[in-house]
Amino acid sequence: MAAALERGVSPPKLDHFEAVPGRGVRAMFANDAVLVGNMAFLAEQGVSISSAEARVRALEEKGRTVVIVARAAKIVGLLAFGYALRTNVARTIGTLRRTGMRTIVMSGDNKAAVERVAKEIGLDEVHAQLLPPQKAALIRALQRNAKVAMVGDGINDSVALMQADVGIAMGDGADIAIDSADIIILNNRLDAVLEAYEISRWSYRKMLQNVCLAIAFNGIGIPLAATGLVYPIWAMAAMAFSVTTIFSNSLRGRPRLFFDAILSVGRVAEPANT
């Protein structure tokens, strides 16, 4: 759409538009049915794809994802797309694997294109030509043996993002994907997933430490105060000391997180260059 507007092309008004998740879209224009999607989708809609099948297969073997455009049950064009990898994606995948995580790609695109990308960046497992419900079903199967985090940015990822134990969406993704996720990467850098992972682990450790500190202070202080062995003024001082200790422990190691959060209040996030 952006490319069309840049070239001065005004999209025509459609009489009807419907998106079919994982398949394509269909619309009505000038009393003609317009279909845009993969071969299976057009075949289901009664479009003869025999004239374009050989060309589509050849493009898919080269690692391209092909979208067919048809009007009035006749093919009018093919669109072939290649993957543009995000910055540092190979390094991010490598780091995740070194931590002991298994990295899996789930895509609705053709298998040849997905396998080419998976080989390039070093993924452990490939699942291609999946519909949105199939992505969610795969995550449910993985959850029987492990906790699952899902990173996605498209409409077709929304169901899987909700199913995962932790859903992570990219800030430039579809609105429904962002709404379905637990974590949103605002700077759109995939390696920010590593930062989110480290911050989450650090925060969990701090939470456990603070709970233990609170139990220790209260476990000792309450019995002493209840038996009258400690004067009220000293009990107040001990309470203030416990709060200060817990606060200081929370800041220890990563004070920048706290101060950045304070300074970001009321500030509009700026888009990052990727």
ABEGO torsion letter per residue (X at the ends): XAAAAAAGBBBBBBABBBBBBGAEBBBBBGGBBBBBEBAAAAAAAGBBAAAAAAAAAAAAAAGBBBBBBBBGGBBAEBBBBBBBBBBGAAAAAAAAAAAGBBBBBBBABBAAAAAAAAAAAGBABBBBGBBAAAAAAAAAAAAAABBBBBBBABAAAAAAAAABABBBBBAABBAAAAAABABBBAAGBAAAAAAAAAAAAAAAAAAAAAAAAAAAAAAAAAAAAAAGABBAAAAAAAAAAAAAAAAAAAABGBAAAAAAAAAABGBBBBBBBX
